[in-house]
Amino acid sequence: MKAVSIEAGEGSKAKRVHGVNRGISVFDLVLRIVALVGTLASAVAMGTADQALSFSTQIVNFEAQYDDIDAFKFFVVSNSITCVYLAFSIPISIFHIIRSRAGKSRVLLIVLDAIMLVFLTSGASAAAAIVYLAHNGNTSTNWFSICQQYTDFCQRSAGSLIGSFGAMALMVLLIILSSIALSRR
């Protein structure tokens, strides 16, 4: 039998790092689920946003729908794709809870999270610009504010931006957490 000497505290340090990485992985899973709900809610809220207004008679109707504006279409598509990605990344996040020392899959998640963050940011920014114009208009180009007439449509589209920007913040946290867990490996 061979005697192996272990310095005091050396074994507990490895367990502590393993425990911290497991805690980061659990927090990662929770953030992914919350971001998934945020992107799903944003896509559904914008995708179902429509309002019809009657003009002087019931025969002529003016209607505002999300698919009338390409930026809103892109917003719904980017949120939907990000939502599907987050759903597919949940099993990998669960794998990280089980094997907290996994490295290659964390690198893959960091790269894919960054790509999805850029995609989500571009869709939300395009929609935010249109929502801003709908609320405030632009007098120098004779674009009038439509939110005085289409209040429900504007509230719904602005509310969907909240979920998307919240999901963007969570995606940034996911990238930071995965980087921390990878550096502690």
C-alpha positions as CSV (number, residue, x, y, z in Angstrom):
1,M,0.0,0.0,0.0
2,K,1.2,3.4,-0.9
3,A,0.7,6.3,1.4
4,V,-0.4,9.5,-0.3
5,S,-0.2,12.8,1.6
6,I,-2.8,15.4,0.9
7,E,-2.3,18.9,2.0
8,A,-4.9,20.3,4.4
9,G,-7.8,21.8,2.5
10,E,-6.8,20.5,-0.9
11,G,-9.7,18.0,-1.2
12,S,-12.3,20.4,0.1
13,K,-11.2,23.0,-2.5
14,A,-12.0,20.7,-5.4
15,K,-15.4,19.9,-3.8
16,R,-16.1,23.6,-3.3
17,V,-15.3,24.4,-7.0
18,H,-17.5,21.4,-8.1
19,G,-20.3,22.7,-5.8
20,V,-20.1,26.3,-7.1
21,N,-20.1,25.0,-10.7
22,R,-23.2,22.9,-10.0
23,G,-24.9,26.0,-8.4
24,I,-24.0,28.0,-11.5
25,S,-25.5,25.3,-13.7
26,V,-28.7,25.3,-11.7
27,F,-29.0,29.0,-12.0
28,D,-28.2,28.7,-15.7
29,L,-31.2,26.3,-16.1
30,V,-33.5,28.7,-14.2
31,L,-32.4,31.6,-16.3
32,R,-32.9,29.6,-19.5
33,I,-36.5,28.7,-18.5
34,V,-37.3,32.3,-17.6
35,A,-35.8,33.6,-20.9
36,L,-37.8,31.0,-22.8
37,V,-41.0,32.2,-21.2
38,G,-40.1,35.8,-22.0
39,T,-39.4,35.2,-25.6
40,L,-42.5,33.0,-26.0
41,A,-44.7,35.6,-24.4
42,S,-43.2,38.4,-26.5
43,A,-43.7,36.4,-29.7
44,V,-47.3,35.5,-28.8
45,A,-48.2,39.1,-27.6
46,M,-46.9,40.7,-30.8
47,G,-48.2,37.9,-33.1
48,T,-51.7,38.4,-31.8
49,A,-51.6,42.2,-31.7
50,D,-54.3,43.6,-34.0
51,Q,-57.0,46.3,-33.7
52,A,-59.7,47.5,-36.0
53,L,-61.2,51.0,-36.0
54,S,-64.4,52.0,-37.8
55,F,-64.2,55.1,-39.8
56,S,-67.4,57.2,-39.8
57,T,-69.5,54.2,-40.7
58,Q,-69.3,50.5,-40.0
59,I,-68.6,49.8,-43.6
60,V,-65.0,51.2,-43.7
61,N,-62.6,49.7,-41.2
62,F,-59.0,50.5,-40.6
63,E,-57.0,47.7,-39.1
64,A,-53.6,47.6,-37.5
65,Q,-51.9,44.2,-37.4
66,Y,-48.4,43.1,-36.6
67,D,-47.8,41.6,-40.0
68,D,-48.4,44.9,-41.7
69,I,-44.9,46.0,-40.6
70,D,-41.8,44.0,-41.6
71,A,-40.0,45.0,-38.4
72,F,-42.7,43.4,-36.3
73,K,-42.6,40.3,-38.5
74,F,-38.8,40.1,-37.9
75,F,-39.4,40.6,-34.2
76,V,-41.8,37.7,-34.0
77,V,-39.5,35.5,-36.0
78,S,-36.4,36.4,-33.9
79,N,-38.2,35.8,-30.6
80,S,-39.7,32.5,-31.9
81,I,-36.3,31.2,-33.1
82,T,-34.6,32.2,-29.8
83,C,-37.4,30.5,-27.9
84,V,-36.9,27.3,-29.8
85,Y,-33.2,27.5,-29.2
86,L,-33.7,28.0,-25.5
87,A,-36.0,25.0,-25.4
88,F,-33.3,22.9,-27.1
89,S,-30.5,24.2,-24.8
90,I,-32.3,23.1,-21.7
91,P,-31.2,19.5,-21.9
92,I,-27.6,20.7,-22.3
93,S,-28.1,22.8,-19.2
94,I,-29.4,19.8,-17.3
95,F,-26.3,17.9,-18.5
96,H,-24.1,20.6,-16.9
97,I,-25.9,20.1,-13.6
98,I,-25.0,16.4,-13.7
99,R,-21.4,16.9,-15.1
100,S,-20.3,20.3,-13.9
101,R,-16.8,19.9,-15.3
102,A,-18.0,19.6,-18.9
103,G,-16.1,22.1,-21.0
104,K,-16.7,21.7,-24.7
105,S,-20.5,21.9,-24.3
106,R,-20.2,25.1,-22.3
107,V,-18.1,26.7,-25.1
108,L,-20.7,25.6,-27.6
109,L,-23.5,27.2,-25.4
110,I,-21.5,30.4,-25.0
111,V,-21.1,30.7,-28.8
112,L,-24.8,29.8,-29.5
113,D,-26.0,32.1,-26.7
114,A,-24.1,35.0,-28.2
115,I,-25.5,34.3,-31.7
116,M,-29.0,34.2,-30.3
117,L,-28.4,37.3,-28.3
118,V,-27.4,39.2,-31.4
119,F,-30.4,37.9,-33.3
120,L,-32.8,38.8,-30.4
121,T,-31.3,42.2,-30.0
122,S,-31.7,43.0,-33.7
123,G,-35.3,42.0,-33.7
124,A,-36.2,43.9,-30.6
125,S,-34.3,47.0,-31.7
126,A,-36.2,47.1,-35.0
127,A,-39.5,46.7,-33.3
128,A,-38.6,49.3,-30.7
129,A,-37.9,51.8,-33.4
130,I,-41.3,51.3,-34.9
131,V,-43.1,51.4,-31.5
132,Y,-41.3,54.6,-30.8
133,L,-42.6,56.1,-34.1
134,A,-46.1,54.8,-33.4
135,H,-46.1,56.5,-30.0
136,N,-44.4,59.8,-30.9
137,G,-44.5,60.1,-34.6
138,N,-42.0,62.3,-36.5
139,T,-43.2,65.8,-37.4
140,S,-40.4,66.5,-39.8
141,T,-41.4,63.6,-42.1
142,N,-45.2,64.0,-41.4
143,W,-45.5,60.7,-39.7
144,F,-48.2,61.1,-37.1
145,S,-48.6,59.2,-33.9
146,I,-51.0,56.3,-34.4
147,C,-51.2,55.3,-30.8
148,Q,-53.9,57.8,-30.0
149,Q,-56.3,55.8,-32.2
150,Y,-54.9,52.3,-31.9
151,T,-54.3,52.2,-28.1
152,D,-54.7,48.5,-27.6
153,F,-52.4,47.6,-30.5
154,C,-49.7,50.0,-29.2
155,Q,-50.0,48.8,-25.6
156,R,-49.7,45.2,-26.7
157,S,-46.7,45.8,-29.0
158,A,-44.9,47.9,-26.4
159,G,-45.6,45.2,-23.8
160,S,-44.1,42.6,-26.0
161,L,-40.9,44.6,-26.1
162,I,-40.6,44.3,-22.3
163,G,-40.4,40.5,-22.4
164,S,-37.9,40.6,-25.3
165,F,-35.6,43.1,-23.6
166,G,-35.8,41.1,-20.4
167,A,-34.8,38.0,-22.2
168,M,-31.9,39.9,-23.7
169,A,-30.7,40.8,-20.2
170,L,-31.0,37.1,-19.2
171,M,-29.1,36.0,-22.3
172,V,-26.2,38.3,-21.2
173,L,-26.3,36.8,-17.8
174,L,-26.3,33.3,-19.3
175,I,-23.1,34.1,-21.3
176,I,-21.4,35.5,-18.2
177,L,-22.4,32.5,-16.0
178,S,-21.2,30.0,-18.6
179,S,-17.9,31.9,-18.9
180,I,-17.4,31.9,-15.1
181,A,-18.2,28.2,-14.9
182,L,-15.8,27.5,-17.8
183,S,-13.0,29.5,-16.1
184,R,-13.5,27.7,-12.8
185,R,-13.2,24.3,-14.4
